[in-house]
Amino acid sequence: MAWYCSGSTNTELIENLFKAGLIRDERVKDAMIGVDRAHYAPSRAYSDSPQPIGHGATISAPHMHGHACEYLIDYLKPGSRVLDIGSGSGYLTHVLANLVTSPGNQGQVIGIDHITELTDLARTNMDKSKTGSELLASQTVKFITGDGRLGWKEGAPYDAIHVGAAADKLHPTLVDQLRAPGRLFIPVETEDDENDRDSISGGQYIWVVDKKEDGSIHKEKVFQVSYVPLTDAPKG
Ligand SMILES: C[S@@+](CC[C@H](N)C(=O)[O-])C[C@H]1O[C@@H](n2cnc3c(N)ncnc32)[C@H](O)[C@@H]1O
Protein backbone atom coordinates (compact mmCIF):
# COMPACT_ATOMS: atom_id res chain seq x y z
CA MET A 1 0.00 0.00 0.00
CA ALA A 2 1.29 3.48 -0.83
CA TRP A 3 1.14 6.13 1.89
CA TYR A 4 0.84 9.81 1.17
CA CYS A 5 1.81 12.09 4.02
CA SER A 6 1.52 15.80 4.59
CA GLY A 7 1.07 18.16 7.52
CA SER A 8 0.17 21.71 8.38
CA THR A 9 3.55 22.18 10.09
CA ASN A 10 6.99 20.66 9.64
CA THR A 11 6.67 18.67 12.87
CA GLU A 12 3.27 17.32 11.79
CA LEU A 13 4.68 16.22 8.40
CA ILE A 14 7.60 14.36 10.01
CA GLU A 15 5.40 12.83 12.75
CA ASN A 16 3.00 11.60 10.03
CA LEU A 17 5.90 10.04 8.07
CA PHE A 18 6.93 8.32 11.31
CA LYS A 19 3.41 7.06 12.05
CA ALA A 20 3.16 5.69 8.48
CA GLY A 21 6.47 3.81 8.97
CA LEU A 22 8.19 5.82 6.23
CA ILE A 23 10.65 7.05 8.85
CA ARG A 24 11.50 4.52 11.56
CA ASP A 25 14.59 5.82 13.30
CA GLU A 26 14.04 8.23 16.22
CA ARG A 27 17.34 10.06 15.61
CA VAL A 28 16.40 10.62 11.97
CA LYS A 29 12.93 11.82 13.00
CA ASP A 30 14.40 14.32 15.49
CA ALA A 31 16.99 15.56 12.99
CA MET A 32 14.24 16.16 10.39
CA ILE A 33 11.98 17.89 12.92
CA GLY A 34 14.97 20.17 13.57
CA VAL A 35 15.00 21.47 9.97
CA ASP A 36 11.98 23.46 8.75
CA ARG A 37 11.46 22.23 5.17
CA ALA A 38 9.71 25.57 4.40
CA HIS A 39 13.17 27.20 4.50
CA TYR A 40 14.22 24.95 1.57
CA ALA A 41 11.12 24.15 -0.52
CA PRO A 42 9.54 27.17 -2.22
CA SER A 43 6.10 25.52 -2.45
CA ARG A 44 4.13 22.74 -0.70
CA ALA A 45 6.90 22.41 1.88
CA TYR A 46 4.89 20.16 4.20
CA SER A 47 3.93 17.61 1.56
CA ASP A 48 5.79 14.34 0.99
CA SER A 49 6.72 15.11 -2.61
CA PRO A 50 9.62 16.64 -4.55
CA GLN A 51 9.36 20.32 -5.53
CA PRO A 52 11.25 22.42 -8.08
CA ILE A 53 13.93 24.74 -6.62
CA GLY A 54 15.05 26.37 -9.89
CA HIS A 55 17.97 25.68 -12.26
CA GLY A 56 16.31 22.44 -13.35
CA ALA A 57 16.76 20.93 -9.86
CA THR A 58 14.30 19.64 -7.25
CA ILE A 59 14.28 19.16 -3.52
CA SER A 60 13.66 15.43 -3.06
CA ALA A 61 10.65 14.06 -1.18
CA PRO A 62 11.12 13.92 2.60
CA HIS A 63 10.56 10.13 2.79
CA MET A 64 13.55 9.69 0.41
CA HIS A 65 15.69 11.92 2.62
CA GLY A 66 14.55 9.84 5.59
CA HIS A 67 15.50 6.57 3.84
CA ALA A 68 18.93 7.95 2.91
CA CYS A 69 19.64 8.98 6.52
CA GLU A 70 18.44 5.63 7.84
CA TYR A 71 20.73 3.66 5.53
CA LEU A 72 23.65 5.83 6.67
CA ILE A 73 22.65 6.14 10.35
CA ASP A 74 25.37 3.89 11.82
CA TYR A 75 27.94 6.21 10.21
CA LEU A 76 26.25 9.45 11.31
CA LYS A 77 27.51 10.00 14.85
CA PRO A 78 28.56 13.20 16.62
CA GLY A 79 31.97 13.98 15.10
CA SER A 80 31.39 12.10 11.80
CA ARG A 81 32.49 13.57 8.47
CA VAL A 82 29.94 13.46 5.64
CA LEU A 83 29.86 14.37 1.94
CA ASP A 84 26.43 15.24 0.44
CA ILE A 85 26.74 15.15 -3.37
CA GLY A 86 24.06 17.05 -5.33
CA SER A 87 23.20 19.15 -2.29
CA GLY A 88 20.66 21.30 -4.19
CA SER A 89 18.47 23.20 -1.72
CA GLY A 90 20.75 22.26 1.22
CA TYR A 91 17.89 20.60 3.14
CA LEU A 92 19.46 17.17 3.52
CA THR A 93 22.87 18.72 4.24
CA HIS A 94 21.26 20.48 7.24
CA VAL A 95 19.56 17.27 8.44
CA LEU A 96 22.87 15.39 8.15
CA ALA A 97 24.61 18.15 10.12
CA ASN A 98 22.06 17.75 12.94
CA LEU A 99 22.92 14.04 13.04
CA VAL A 100 26.69 14.53 13.35
CA THR A 101 26.61 17.36 15.88
CA SER A 102 26.16 17.27 19.64
CA PRO A 103 27.19 19.83 22.26
CA GLY A 104 31.00 19.85 22.24
CA ASN A 105 31.33 17.35 19.39
CA GLN A 106 31.01 18.82 15.93
CA GLY A 107 31.25 16.70 12.84
CA GLN A 108 31.41 18.25 9.40
CA VAL A 109 29.13 17.97 6.37
CA ILE A 110 30.30 19.13 2.95
CA GLY A 111 27.50 19.82 0.47
CA ILE A 112 28.65 19.81 -3.15
CA ASP A 113 26.65 20.85 -6.20
CA HIS A 114 27.84 21.75 -9.70
CA ILE A 115 25.59 24.83 -10.02
CA THR A 116 26.94 27.90 -8.18
CA GLU A 117 23.46 29.45 -7.88
CA LEU A 118 22.37 26.32 -5.97
CA THR A 119 25.29 26.34 -3.52
CA ASP A 120 24.48 30.07 -2.95
CA LEU A 121 20.80 29.17 -2.50
CA ALA A 122 21.67 26.40 -0.02
CA ARG A 123 23.67 28.88 2.11
CA THR A 124 20.81 31.43 1.98
CA ASN A 125 18.30 28.73 2.95
CA MET A 126 20.38 27.56 5.93
CA ASP A 127 20.85 31.13 7.09
CA LYS A 128 17.07 31.45 7.60
CA SER A 129 17.30 29.63 10.95
CA LYS A 130 19.47 30.31 13.99
CA THR A 131 20.76 26.71 14.07
CA GLY A 132 21.46 26.81 10.33
CA SER A 133 23.46 30.02 10.52
CA GLU A 134 25.42 28.68 13.50
CA LEU A 135 26.28 25.51 11.53
CA LEU A 136 27.54 27.67 8.66
CA ALA A 137 29.46 30.07 10.93
CA SER A 138 31.24 27.20 12.71
CA GLN A 139 32.00 25.58 9.30
CA THR A 140 30.19 22.44 10.49
CA VAL A 141 28.51 22.80 7.09
CA LYS A 142 30.35 23.97 3.99
CA PHE A 143 28.90 24.22 0.47
CA ILE A 144 31.32 23.72 -2.43
CA THR A 145 30.69 24.16 -6.16
CA GLY A 146 32.15 21.31 -8.17
CA ASP A 147 31.59 18.05 -9.99
CA GLY A 148 30.35 15.65 -7.33
CA ARG A 149 31.35 12.63 -9.43
CA LEU A 150 34.90 13.43 -8.29
CA GLY A 151 33.87 13.71 -4.63
CA TRP A 152 35.83 16.33 -2.67
CA LYS A 153 39.20 14.90 -1.74
CA GLU A 154 40.20 17.91 0.38
CA GLY A 155 37.68 16.77 3.02
CA ALA A 156 38.24 13.00 2.80
CA PRO A 157 38.06 10.48 4.32
CA TYR A 158 34.32 10.52 4.96
CA ASP A 159 32.37 8.27 7.33
CA ALA A 160 29.37 8.61 5.02
CA ILE A 161 28.80 9.79 1.46
CA HIS A 162 25.29 10.51 0.16
CA VAL A 163 24.64 10.97 -3.56
CA GLY A 164 21.38 12.76 -4.46
CA ALA A 165 21.37 12.15 -8.25
CA ALA A 166 21.86 8.99 -10.30
CA ALA A 167 25.38 7.99 -11.33
CA ASP A 168 26.12 6.00 -14.47
CA LYS A 169 28.41 3.75 -12.40
CA LEU A 170 29.77 3.25 -8.90
CA HIS A 171 32.45 5.93 -9.20
CA PRO A 172 35.61 4.37 -7.67
CA THR A 173 36.83 7.84 -6.60
CA LEU A 174 33.92 8.05 -4.19
CA VAL A 175 34.74 4.66 -2.68
CA ASP A 176 38.40 5.78 -2.36
CA GLN A 177 37.23 8.81 -0.35
CA LEU A 178 35.39 6.66 2.22
CA ARG A 179 36.93 6.05 5.62
CA ALA A 180 37.36 2.39 6.65
CA PRO A 181 34.77 1.74 8.02
CA GLY A 182 32.51 3.99 5.98
CA ARG A 183 29.37 3.82 3.82
CA LEU A 184 28.30 5.22 0.45
CA PHE A 185 24.59 5.61 -0.50
CA ILE A 186 24.29 6.10 -4.25
CA PRO A 187 21.61 5.73 -6.93
CA VAL A 188 23.15 4.02 -9.97
CA GLU A 189 21.62 3.81 -13.43
CA THR A 190 22.90 0.32 -14.24
CA GLU A 191 25.52 -1.69 -12.45
CA ASP A 192 26.34 -5.32 -12.91
CA ASP A 193 25.62 -7.22 -9.70
CA GLU A 194 27.58 -10.47 -9.79
CA ASN A 195 24.97 -12.02 -7.44
CA ASP A 196 22.01 -11.00 -9.59
CA ARG A 197 22.13 -11.69 -13.32
CA ASP A 198 18.83 -9.73 -13.78
CA SER A 199 20.56 -6.48 -12.86
CA ILE A 200 22.27 -6.44 -16.25
CA SER A 201 18.90 -5.65 -17.81
CA GLY A 202 19.10 -2.18 -16.26
CA GLY A 203 16.94 0.05 -14.07
CA GLN A 204 17.99 2.54 -11.45
CA TYR A 205 18.77 1.26 -7.96
CA ILE A 206 20.16 2.53 -4.70
CA TRP A 207 23.46 0.84 -3.93
CA VAL A 208 24.91 0.76 -0.44
CA VAL A 209 28.67 0.35 -0.57
CA ASP A 210 30.55 -0.44 2.64
CA LYS A 211 34.27 -0.05 3.09
CA LYS A 212 35.03 -2.43 5.96
CA GLU A 213 37.61 -1.79 8.66
CA ASP A 214 40.14 -3.98 6.78
CA GLY A 215 39.58 -1.95 3.59
CA SER A 216 37.53 -4.62 1.81
CA ILE A 217 34.49 -3.45 -0.16
CA HIS A 218 30.98 -4.89 0.09
CA LYS A 219 28.26 -3.59 -2.22
CA GLU A 220 24.53 -4.23 -2.13
CA LYS A 221 21.66 -3.18 -4.39
CA VAL A 222 18.86 -2.23 -1.99
CA PHE A 223 15.81 -0.73 -3.79
CA GLN A 224 14.64 0.65 -7.12
CA VAL A 225 14.42 4.44 -7.53
CA SER A 226 14.00 7.21 -10.07
CA TYR A 227 16.49 10.05 -9.61
CA VAL A 228 17.60 12.73 -12.09
CA PRO A 229 21.11 11.94 -13.39
CA LEU A 230 24.44 13.36 -12.27
CA THR A 231 25.46 15.39 -15.31
CA ASP A 232 28.06 17.84 -16.62
CA ALA A 233 27.50 21.36 -15.32
CA PRO A 234 25.40 23.53 -17.65
CA LYS A 235 27.62 25.69 -19.94
CA GLY A 236 27.86 29.49 -19.46
C1 LIG B 1 17.32 15.72 -7.04
S1 LIG B 1 18.40 17.08 -6.81
C2 LIG B 1 18.71 16.72 -5.11
C3 LIG B 1 18.89 17.93 -4.31
C4 LIG B 1 19.00 17.85 -2.80
N1 LIG B 1 19.27 16.53 -2.25
C5 LIG B 1 17.72 18.40 -2.23
O1 LIG B 1 16.87 17.63 -1.83
O2 LIG B 1 17.57 19.63 -2.25
C6 LIG B 1 19.94 16.61 -7.60
C7 LIG B 1 21.02 17.64 -7.50
O3 LIG B 1 22.21 17.09 -8.10
C8 LIG B 1 22.91 18.15 -8.70
N2 LIG B 1 23.90 17.58 -9.66
C9 LIG B 1 23.66 16.98 -10.85
N3 LIG B 1 24.82 16.58 -11.41
C10 LIG B 1 25.82 16.94 -10.54
C11 LIG B 1 27.24 16.79 -10.56
N4 LIG B 1 27.88 16.21 -11.57
N5 LIG B 1 27.92 17.25 -9.50
C12 LIG B 1 27.30 17.86 -8.45
N6 LIG B 1 25.96 18.03 -8.39
C13 LIG B 1 25.23 17.57 -9.42
C14 LIG B 1 21.83 19.02 -9.33
O4 LIG B 1 22.27 20.33 -9.59
C15 LIG B 1 20.74 18.95 -8.24
O5 LIG B 1 20.86 20.02 -7.34
The ligand as an SDF file (V2000), in Angstrom:
LIG
                    3D

 27 29  0  0  0  0  0  0  0  0999 V2000
   17.3170   15.7190   -7.0410 C   0  0  0  0  0  0  0  0  0  0  0  0
   18.3960   17.0800   -6.8080 S   0  0  0  0  0  0  0  0  0  0  0  0
   18.7080   16.7190   -5.1060 C   0  0  0  0  0  0  0  0  0  0  0  0
   18.8880   17.9250   -4.3110 C   0  0  0  0  0  0  0  0  0  0  0  0
   18.9980   17.8460   -2.8020 C   0  0  0  0  0  0  0  0  0  0  0  0
   19.2750   16.5300   -2.2540 N   0  0  0  0  0  0  0  0  0  0  0  0
   17.7240   18.4020   -2.2310 C   0  0  0  0  0  0  0  0  0  0  0  0
   16.8660   17.6320   -1.8340 O   0  0  0  0  0  0  0  0  0  0  0  0
   17.5720   19.6340   -2.2450 O   0  0  0  0  0  0  0  0  0  0  0  0
   19.9410   16.6060   -7.6020 C   0  0  0  0  0  0  0  0  0  0  0  0
   21.0240   17.6440   -7.5030 C   0  0  0  0  0  0  0  0  0  0  0  0
   22.2060   17.0940   -8.1030 O   0  0  0  0  0  0  0  0  0  0  0  0
   22.9140   18.1540   -8.6990 C   0  0  0  0  0  0  0  0  0  0  0  0
   23.8960   17.5810   -9.6570 N   0  0  0  0  0  0  0  0  0  0  0  0
   23.6610   16.9830  -10.8480 C   0  0  0  0  0  0  0  0  0  0  0  0
   24.8250   16.5830  -11.4150 N   0  0  0  0  0  0  0  0  0  0  0  0
   25.8210   16.9370  -10.5430 C   0  0  0  0  0  0  0  0  0  0  0  0
   27.2380   16.7880  -10.5580 C   0  0  0  0  0  0  0  0  0  0  0  0
   27.8760   16.2060  -11.5700 N   0  0  0  0  0  0  0  0  0  0  0  0
   27.9230   17.2500   -9.5020 N   0  0  0  0  0  0  0  0  0  0  0  0
   27.2960   17.8560   -8.4540 C   0  0  0  0  0  0  0  0  0  0  0  0
   25.9620   18.0320   -8.3950 N   0  0  0  0  0  0  0  0  0  0  0  0
   25.2260   17.5690   -9.4220 C   0  0  0  0  0  0  0  0  0  0  0  0
   21.8280   19.0150   -9.3250 C   0  0  0  0  0  0  0  0  0  0  0  0
   22.2740   20.3290   -9.5880 O   0  0  0  0  0  0  0  0  0  0  0  0
   20.7440   18.9520   -8.2350 C   0  0  0  0  0  0  0  0  0  0  0  0
   20.8560   20.0180   -7.3350 O   0  0  0  0  0  0  0  0  0  0  0  0
  1  2  1  0
  2  3  1  0
  2 10  1  0
  3  4  1  0
  4  5  1  0
  5  6  1  0
  5  7  1  0
  7  8  2  0
  7  9  1  0
 10 11  1  0
 11 12  1  0
 11 26  1  0
 12 13  1  0
 13 14  1  0
 13 24  1  0
 14 15  1  0
 14 23  1  0
 15 16  2  0
 16 17  1  0
 17 18  1  0
 17 23  2  0
 18 19  1  0
 18 20  2  0
 20 21  1  0
 21 22  2  0
 22 23  1  0
 24 25  1  0
 24 26  1  0
 26 27  1  0
M  CHG  2   2   1   9  -1
M  END
$$$$
